[in-house]
């Protein structure tokens, strides 16, 4: 069973590693071009590229796979990628968080099609940010769907699905790691089954479709006039990126962890009810109260709230 792999971030690298360690031959890897990152904005290879090169796999990084694009250089790279794919002996392409749209011309190249690892229970949370959106919406569970790809946005028939509960202390970072590990296990199982014959594919239900739009930094600004439960979900959803935050006096304070308290308060929304080493940091919301557990000032370290208030007193102030 020879597999072409397409993916970019750590979620995809976990799946690539699982397939490689399971003994599948991976003659070609597609990943996004290197991106500038860090203070020096130097080019950095994706986690998928790093793993592939460390293990002797061939890597290509086209900026596009569309043959009908408006920009000649992108079309040229797409044509080269198509030629390489057609010349590479393989049975199936596995795709995980690749970041490029696969046109029909690519989907038709692998003899057994393209199979996607998607981090949600489809058809819920199709799109770019399923892990963030599941936590933000307060979902009790999520999971992995292995899907036969078509030209739609995560609309293909389902080959396998496994559920995973979302724990109260899960944030996007911790849930990402759990789902990445599950996705790696499931794609290995799916490929072993596919190697021994065609897999039954189940069309996605028409009901329950929702879309996980890409996360923007603007969404991470907290409004304490909202329900404390909603804010708790958002704080967890935006950890580690982009980091929920709120203004306190002239400072934007990041709030990394909190607890939701279903209790009434006579304080105005955003007012700090108490902030001391004994009681912790409690903030009034439009409904309910948030206990802040971990905070960060610009340029500072993430600190437990009881340590944070030693250098940055909050009592008597208000978040806006």
Secondary structure in CASP SS format (residue, H / E / C, confidence):
PFRMAT SS
TARGET T0000
AUTHOR 0000-0000-0000
METHOD secondary structure of the structure
MODEL  1
X C 1.00
X E 1.00
X E 1.00
X E 1.00
X E 1.00
X E 1.00
X E 1.00
X C 1.00
X C 1.00
X H 1.00
X H 1.00
X H 1.00
X H 1.00
X H 1.00
X H 1.00
X H 1.00
X H 1.00
X H 1.00
X H 1.00
X H 1.00
X H 1.00
X C 1.00
X C 1.00
X C 1.00
X E 1.00
X E 1.00
X E 1.00
X E 1.00
X E 1.00
X E 1.00
X C 1.00
X C 1.00
X C 1.00
X C 1.00
X E 1.00
X E 1.00
X E 1.00
X C 1.00
X C 1.00
X C 1.00
X C 1.00
X E 1.00
X E 1.00
X E 1.00
X C 1.00
X C 1.00
X H 1.00
X H 1.00
X H 1.00
X H 1.00
X H 1.00
X H 1.00
X H 1.00
X H 1.00
X C 1.00
X C 1.00
X C 1.00
X C 1.00
X E 1.00
X E 1.00
X C 1.00
X C 1.00
X C 1.00
X C 1.00
X C 1.00
X C 1.00
X C 1.00
X C 1.00
X C 1.00
X C 1.00
X C 1.00
X H 1.00
X H 1.00
X H 1.00
X H 1.00
X H 1.00
X H 1.00
X H 1.00
X H 1.00
X H 1.00
X H 1.00
X H 1.00
X H 1.00
X H 1.00
X H 1.00
X H 1.00
X H 1.00
X C 1.00
X C 1.00
X C 1.00
X C 1.00
X E 1.00
X E 1.00
X E 1.00
X E 1.00
X E 1.00
X C 1.00
X C 1.00
X C 1.00
X C 1.00
X C 1.00
X C 1.00
X C 1.00
X H 1.00
X H 1.00
X H 1.00
X H 1.00
X C 1.00
X C 1.00
X C 1.00
X C 1.00
X C 1.00
X C 1.00
X E 1.00
X E 1.00
X E 1.00
X E 1.00
X E 1.00
X C 1.00
X C 1.00
X C 1.00
X C 1.00
X C 1.00
X C 1.00
X C 1.00
X E 1.00
X E 1.00
X C 1.00
X C 1.00
X H 1.00
X H 1.00
X H 1.00
X H 1.00
X H 1.00
X H 1.00
X H 1.00
X C 1.00
X C 1.00
X C 1.00
X C 1.00
X E 1.00
X E 1.00
X E 1.00
X E 1.00
X E 1.00
X E 1.00
X E 1.00
X E 1.00
X C 1.00
X C 1.00
X C 1.00
X C 1.00
X C 1.00
X C 1.00
X C 1.00
X C 1.00
X C 1.00
X E 1.00
X E 1.00
X E 1.00
X E 1.00
X E 1.00
X E 1.00
X E 1.00
X E 1.00
X C 1.00
X C 1.00
X C 1.00
X C 1.00
X C 1.00
X C 1.00
X H 1.00
X H 1.00
X H 1.00
X H 1.00
X H 1.00
X H 1.00
X H 1.00
X H 1.00
X H 1.00
X H 1.00
X H 1.00
X H 1.00
X H 1.00
X H 1.00
X H 1.00
X H 1.00
X H 1.00
X H 1.00
X H 1.00
X H 1.00
X H 1.00
X H 1.00
X H 1.00
X H 1.00
X C 1.00
X C 1.00
X C 1.00
X C 1.00
X C 1.00
X C 1.00
X E 1.00
X C 1.00
X C 1.00
X C 1.00
X C 1.00
X C 1.00
X C 1.00
X C 1.00
X C 1.00
X E 1.00
X E 1.00
X C 1.00
X C 1.00
X C 1.00
X C 1.00
X H 1.00
X H 1.00
X H 1.00
X H 1.00
X E 1.00
X C 1.00
X C 1.00
X C 1.00
X C 1.00
X C 1.00
X E 1.00
X H 1.00
X H 1.00
X H 1.00
X H 1.00
X H 1.00
X H 1.00
X H 1.00
X H 1.00
X H 1.00
X H 1.00
X C 1.00
X C 1.00
X C 1.00
X C 1.00
X C 1.00
X C 1.00
X C 1.00
X E 1.00
X E 1.00
X E 1.00
X E 1.00
X C 1.00
X C 1.00
X E 1.00
X E 1.00
X E 1.00
X E 1.00
X E 1.00
X E 1.00
X E 1.00
X E 1.00
X E 1.00
X E 1.00
X E 1.00
X C 1.00
X C 1.00
X C 1.00
X C 1.00
X C 1.00
X C 1.00
X C 1.00
X C 1.00
X C 1.00
X E 1.00
X E 1.00
X E 1.00
X E 1.00
X E 1.00
X E 1.00
X C 1.00
X C 1.00
X C 1.00
X E 1.00
X E 1.00
X E 1.00
X E 1.00
X E 1.00
X C 1.00
X C 1.00
X E 1.00
X C 1.00
X E 1.00
X E 1.00
X E 1.00
X E 1.00
X E 1.00
X E 1.00
X E 1.00
X E 1.00
X C 1.00
X C 1.00
X C 1.00
X C 1.00
X C 1.00
X C 1.00
X E 1.00
X E 1.00
X H 1.00
X H 1.00
X H 1.00
X H 1.00
X H 1.00
X H 1.00
X H 1.00
X C 1.00
X C 1.00
X C 1.00
X C 1.00
X C 1.00
X C 1.00
X E 1.00
X E 1.00
X C 1.00
END
